[in-house]
Amino acid sequence: MAGPVLVTGANGFLGRHIVAELRRRSYAVRALVRPGTVPPFPAAWAVDYHEADLTAPAGLAGAAEGCAAIIHAAALARVNPARSAAVWAVNLGGTANILREARRAAVGRFVYVGTANVFGFGPKQSPGDETRAYAGRRYGLDYMDSKHAATELVLGAVADWQLPAVLVHPTFMLGPQDVKPTSNALLLELYHGRLPGFPPGGKNYVHVRDVATATVNALTRGRVGESYILGNENLSYRDAFQLMAHELRVPPPRWPVPAALASLYGRLCDLQARLTGRPAPLNSAMAAVANDGHYFSPRKARAELGLAQTPIRQAVAESLAWFKAHHYV
């Protein structure tokens, strides 16, 4: 590529792995970070930083100038509270803003990082894939709805002005370098024994490094206008928690939580949030998601993007080692 790759969300959980993979392949990188961010990458990587708020178009002006490609990985993955104007501002508004810069810079490839939740899920015997219509609207989660709207926005740009975009949609990512932490917070909850039970549903899990590698592959592989689910193992919460607990060397949660009880608890949490003005431990939308089996097939991404399938046990073990090394546990 003649110019650098602009990475939005570069200092996030996935973004850090994307930048590392780009540098491993000797791509020049321009990292879009929030103003005041401490540079997160080694000086030897020679990462070019552009400080801007994704939701403020003026600050983004020129961010993609001279760039050969953009990987748009920035998102606000907030599900509690279920409704959030900030989620829409980042996930949809931010995507619209970066698309404007992509058009202005005439980039040769735009890789949009979405979520598998913008597709219809299914049981293990018939998991969801890229052909299934969005099924998440039933939950009332602005995160899912905003990511679906952003996906449609990118596809609209492909159709309307021939944006050379490939869309990748990760499932639930685990692995090291989760600084905040985000999805790996689940492992910390298990490690500290704060999850006594397991809901009846399940989801698809994937190693974050596999996602990063496939995302970088999408700069030169994959078909323009196509979506690819980046996932790996479909596990019920019971099986997932047992696997994770084994790698964490802690007892697994013992008690099944019936769907009706989970739903009741979610409604009580909603009431608590309304009375206190602060988010409760979860909400009714999160409970509804946990009651369903969000299983997906990554077959298309394996075939066209070379998506690797690192065992989830390894992802958990690497997460634990990283947490210990950085004094999270």
BELVENHU-V825605 format. One record per residue. N is the residue number from 0. SS is DSSP state (@ for helix, = for strand, . for the rest). OMEGA is omega in whole degrees, 0 to 359 (NA if undefined). Layout:
BEGIN
n = {N | N}
ss = {SS | SS}
omega = {OMEGA | OMEGA}
END
This chain:
BEGIN
n = {0 | 1 | 2 | 3 | 4 | 5 | 6 | 7 | 8 | 9 | 10 | 11 | 12 | 13 | 14 | 15 | 16 | 17 | 18 | 19 | 20 | 21 | 22 | 23 | 24 | 25 | 26 | 27 | 28 | 29 | 30 | 31 | 32 | 33 | 34 | 35 | 36 | 37 | 38 | 39 | 40 | 41 | 42 | 43 | 44 | 45 | 46 | 47 | 48 | 49 | 50 | 51 | 52 | 53 | 54 | 55 | 56 | 57 | 58 | 59 | 60 | 61 | 62 | 63 | 64 | 65 | 66 | 67 | 68 | 69 | 70 | 71 | 72 | 73 | 74 | 75 | 76 | 77 | 78 | 79 | 80 | 81 | 82 | 83 | 84 | 85 | 86 | 87 | 88 | 89 | 90 | 91 | 92 | 93 | 94 | 95 | 96 | 97 | 98 | 99 | 100 | 101 | 102 | 103 | 104 | 105 | 106 | 107 | 108 | 109 | 110 | 111 | 112 | 113 | 114 | 115 | 116 | 117 | 118 | 119 | 120 | 121 | 122 | 123 | 124 | 125 | 126 | 127 | 128 | 129 | 130 | 131 | 132 | 133 | 134 | 135 | 136 | 137 | 138 | 139 | 140 | 141 | 142 | 143 | 144 | 145 | 146 | 147 | 148 | 149 | 150 | 151 | 152 | 153 | 154 | 155 | 156 | 157 | 158 | 159 | 160 | 161 | 162 | 163 | 164 | 165 | 166 | 167 | 168 | 169 | 170 | 171 | 172 | 173 | 174 | 175 | 176 | 177 | 178 | 179 | 180 | 181 | 182 | 183 | 184 | 185 | 186 | 187 | 188 | 189 | 190 | 191 | 192 | 193 | 194 | 195 | 196 | 197 | 198 | 199 | 200 | 201 | 202 | 203 | 204 | 205 | 206 | 207 | 208 | 209 | 210 | 211 | 212 | 213 | 214 | 215 | 216 | 217 | 218 | 219 | 220 | 221 | 222 | 223 | 224 | 225 | 226 | 227 | 228 | 229 | 230 | 231 | 232 | 233 | 234 | 235 | 236 | 237 | 238 | 239 | 240 | 241 | 242 | 243 | 244 | 245 | 246 | 247 | 248 | 249 | 250 | 251 | 252 | 253 | 254 | 255 | 256 | 257 | 258 | 259 | 260 | 261 | 262 | 263 | 264 | 265 | 266 | 267 | 268 | 269 | 270 | 271 | 272 | 273 | 274 | 275 | 276 | 277 | 278 | 279 | 280 | 281 | 282 | 283 | 284 | 285 | 286 | 287 | 288 | 289 | 290 | 291 | 292 | 293 | 294 | 295 | 296 | 297 | 298 | 299 | 300 | 301 | 302 | 303 | 304 | 305 | 306 | 307 | 308 | 309 | 310 | 311 | 312 | 313 | 314 | 315 | 316 | 317 | 318 | 319 | 320 | 321 | 322 | 323 | 324 | 325 | 326 | 327 | 328}
ss = {. | . | . | . | = | = | = | = | . | . | . | . | @ | @ | @ | @ | @ | @ | @ | @ | @ | @ | @ | @ | . | . | . | . | = | = | = | = | = | . | . | . | . | . | . | . | . | . | @ | @ | @ | . | . | = | = | = | = | . | . | . | . | . | @ | @ | @ | @ | . | . | . | . | . | . | . | . | = | = | = | = | . | . | . | . | . | . | . | . | . | . | . | . | @ | @ | @ | @ | @ | @ | @ | @ | @ | @ | @ | @ | @ | @ | @ | @ | @ | @ | @ | @ | @ | . | . | . | = | = | = | = | = | . | . | @ | @ | @ | . | . | . | = | . | @ | @ | @ | . | = | . | . | . | . | . | . | . | @ | @ | @ | @ | . | . | @ | @ | @ | @ | @ | @ | @ | @ | @ | @ | @ | @ | @ | @ | @ | @ | @ | @ | @ | @ | . | . | . | = | = | = | = | = | = | . | = | = | = | . | . | . | . | . | . | . | . | . | . | @ | @ | @ | @ | @ | @ | @ | . | . | . | . | . | = | = | = | . | . | = | = | = | = | = | = | @ | @ | @ | @ | @ | @ | @ | @ | @ | @ | . | . | . | . | . | . | . | . | . | = | = | = | = | . | . | = | = | = | = | @ | @ | @ | @ | @ | @ | @ | @ | @ | @ | @ | @ | . | . | . | . | . | . | = | = | = | . | @ | @ | @ | @ | @ | @ | @ | @ | @ | @ | @ | @ | @ | @ | @ | @ | @ | @ | . | . | . | . | . | . | . | @ | @ | @ | @ | @ | @ | @ | @ | . | = | = | = | = | . | . | @ | @ | @ | @ | @ | @ | @ | . | . | . | . | . | . | @ | @ | @ | @ | @ | @ | @ | @ | @ | @ | @ | @ | @ | @ | . | . | . | .}
omega = {185 | 182 | 181 | 173 | 176 | 178 | 173 | 185 | 188 | 181 | 174 | 183 | 179 | 184 | 179 | 179 | 178 | 180 | 179 | 180 | 177 | 180 | 177 | 180 | 175 | 170 | 167 | 186 | 167 | 185 | 175 | 182 | 178 | 178 | 179 | 180 | 174 | 181 | 187 | 187 | 181 | 180 | 181 | 179 | 178 | 178 | 177 | 183 | 173 | 181 | 179 | 171 | 184 | 183 | 181 | 185 | 183 | 181 | 180 | 184 | 179 | 182 | 183 | 183 | 180 | 182 | 177 | 184 | 175 | 167 | 183 | 183 | 183 | 177 | 173 | 185 | 182 | 179 | 179 | 9 | 183 | 180 | 184 | 176 | 180 | 178 | 178 | 182 | 181 | 190 | 178 | 180 | 179 | 178 | 177 | 181 | 181 | 174 | 178 | 178 | 178 | 179 | 180 | 183 | 181 | 182 | 182 | 177 | 177 | 179 | 180 | 178 | 180 | 176 | 179 | 181 | 177 | 176 | 176 | 179 | 179 | 177 | 180 | 182 | 181 | 186 | 179 | 175 | 187 | 181 | 186 | 184 | 179 | 182 | 187 | 184 | 181 | 187 | 183 | 178 | 180 | 178 | 180 | 183 | 181 | 178 | 175 | 179 | 179 | 176 | 178 | 179 | 179 | 179 | 176 | 178 | 176 | 183 | 189 | 181 | 171 | 173 | 180 | 188 | 168 | 185 | 178 | 189 | 181 | 169 | 185 | 188 | 174 | 178 | 184 | 175 | 176 | 193 | 190 | 348 | 180 | 182 | 180 | 174 | 176 | 180 | 179 | 177 | 177 | 183 | 183 | 175 | 183 | 177 | 183 | 184 | 180 | 179 | 186 | 185 | 179 | 180 | 177 | 181 | 181 | 176 | 183 | 180 | 176 | 178 | 181 | 181 | 179 | 178 | 177 | 175 | 183 | 174 | 183 | 180 | 181 | 183 | 179 | 180 | 181 | 176 | 182 | 176 | 179 | 183 | 179 | 190 | 173 | 184 | 169 | 178 | 179 | 181 | 180 | 182 | 177 | 178 | 182 | 181 | 178 | 180 | 180 | 182 | 177 | 177 | 178 | 174 | 189 | 195 | 171 | 179 | 181 | 182 | 182 | 179 | 178 | 179 | 179 | 179 | 178 | 179 | 177 | 177 | 176 | 180 | 178 | 181 | 179 | 183 | 185 | 184 | 179 | 179 | 174 | 181 | 173 | 178 | 185 | 178 | 178 | 178 | 180 | 177 | 182 | 179 | 183 | 176 | 181 | 183 | 185 | 176 | 177 | 188 | 184 | 180 | 177 | 184 | 190 | 181 | 180 | 180 | 177 | 183 | 178 | 180 | 181 | 175 | 180 | 178 | 180 | 181 | 179 | 177 | 181 | 180 | 180 | 178 | 179 | 181 | 182 | 170 | 171 | 178 | NA}
END
